[in-house]
């Protein structure tokens, strides 16, 4: 059966005209004439039976239908471009992995080790994209995810298989100057210092102080940062004390930019997991990547 598909040229012209709200600027971007872009968009409108733009002597503007369709088209064209670049970049390689990963773990733990995986498995290309929230694999192009959470968090991710890799134990860290000459602070003394907050873990400090038996701390006060990497930089610059997984600040600790003034970790059962959709079970490239990750975590 013949598919009901418009031409990719028409879609590309429409997407460019949508972004610029101008046939002329779209034509410049696509190295076409303005009339060629106009013809393609008009032909697409006839094909759909829907007006995508309002024309006036002042220019063009999207209709509601054009706005909704344009968002879908932009995502599909982006996906086609990514797939095309992956095939070009992979060449004769036998597999690729589209991996969603939380940002700081990617930058500080995974990426520094990926060269070893590449050396061991040159036939497999691993493409990374950061993601801080769970998602439905059916609605994405990802083959797997590296995600931090409790067993309950992972269990609520439908249609997936999870492999636990590394426990996440957060410890207080700060600059040596803030910690003082002895570089040791009691939990109560930490509570009197500025507390740096992680946006997605708003009650982490509260749970840490409760575990230490410290009361009366304004544990929700302090500047908020979206990523652990931002927290680490802020703490190293003396802005306050941050509660960060030790594995993510090993470099700063080794260089002396950060110290652990109170080595009492917050252990809530969180861990970093490799999460796979059930339909990907048995995928050779993913199996090799899983085995390598488990070996690296075991070190």
Buried (B, 14 or more C-beta within 10 A) or exposed (E): EEEEEBEEBBBBBBBBBBEBEBBBBBBBBBEBEBEBBBBBBBBBBEEBEEEBBEEEEEEBEBBEBBEEBBEEBBEEBEEEEBEEEBEEEBEEBEBBBBBBBBBBBBBBBBEEEBEEBEEEBEBBBBBBBBBBEBEEBEEBBBBBBBBBBBEEBBEEBEEBBBBEBBBBBBBBBBBBEBBEEEEEBEBBBBBEBBBBBBEBBEEBBEBBBBBBEBEEBEBEEBEEBEBBBBBBBBBBEEBBBBBBBBBBBEEBBEEEBBBBBBEBBBEBEBBBBBBBBEEBEEBEBBEBBBEBBEEBBEE
